[in-house]
Amino acid sequence: MTTITATPLAGDFNTALFNFLKTKNVEGFEPFVYTDSRNIPTLGVGYALVTGSPGH
């Protein structure tokens, strides 16, 4: 059985999530635009810069 210890957040959830992704090697941080595994232009910790085209 695995024990999970909760850690209280200091500040808001979005900041805590961003810091977790950036520092825990979960997603990684890229300081430039790159294409992800689906050829979507992406920046930072996986922020898609394009999500669809009107009419497609």
C-alpha positions as CSV (number, residue, x, y, z in Angstrom):
1,M,0.0,0.0,0.0
2,T,1.3,3.5,-0.9
3,T,1.0,6.4,1.5
4,I,0.4,9.8,0.0
5,T,1.3,12.9,2.0
6,A,-0.5,16.1,1.1
7,T,1.4,19.3,0.9
8,P,-0.6,22.5,1.5
9,L,-0.4,25.1,-1.4
10,A,1.1,28.5,-0.7
11,G,-0.6,30.8,-3.2
12,D,-2.9,29.9,-6.0
13,F,-3.3,26.6,-7.7
14,N,-2.1,27.7,-11.2
15,T,1.2,29.0,-9.8
16,A,1.7,25.8,-7.8
17,L,0.9,23.6,-10.8
18,F,3.3,25.6,-13.1
19,N,6.1,25.3,-10.5
20,F,5.5,21.6,-10.1
21,L,5.6,20.9,-13.8
22,K,8.7,23.1,-14.2
23,T,10.7,21.7,-11.3
24,K,9.8,18.0,-11.0
25,N,10.7,17.0,-14.6
26,V,7.1,16.0,-15.2
27,E,6.7,18.0,-18.3
28,G,9.9,19.9,-18.7
29,F,10.3,23.6,-19.6
30,E,11.3,24.7,-23.1
31,P,12.0,28.5,-23.3
32,F,11.3,28.4,-27.1
33,V,8.6,27.3,-29.5
34,Y,8.8,23.6,-30.4
35,T,6.5,21.1,-32.1
36,D,5.0,18.5,-29.8
37,S,4.4,14.8,-30.7
38,R,1.3,15.8,-32.7
39,N,3.1,18.6,-34.6
40,I,1.4,21.4,-32.6
41,P,3.5,24.5,-32.0
42,T,4.1,24.5,-28.2
43,L,5.9,26.7,-25.7
44,G,7.0,26.4,-22.1
45,V,5.6,23.5,-20.2
46,G,3.2,22.3,-22.9
47,Y,1.1,25.3,-23.8
48,A,-0.3,24.7,-27.2
49,L,-0.1,27.9,-29.3
50,V,-2.6,26.6,-31.9
51,T,-5.6,24.5,-31.0
52,G,-7.6,24.5,-34.2
53,S,-8.5,26.4,-37.4
54,P,-11.8,28.1,-38.0
55,G,-13.9,26.0,-40.5
56,H,-11.8,22.8,-40.1
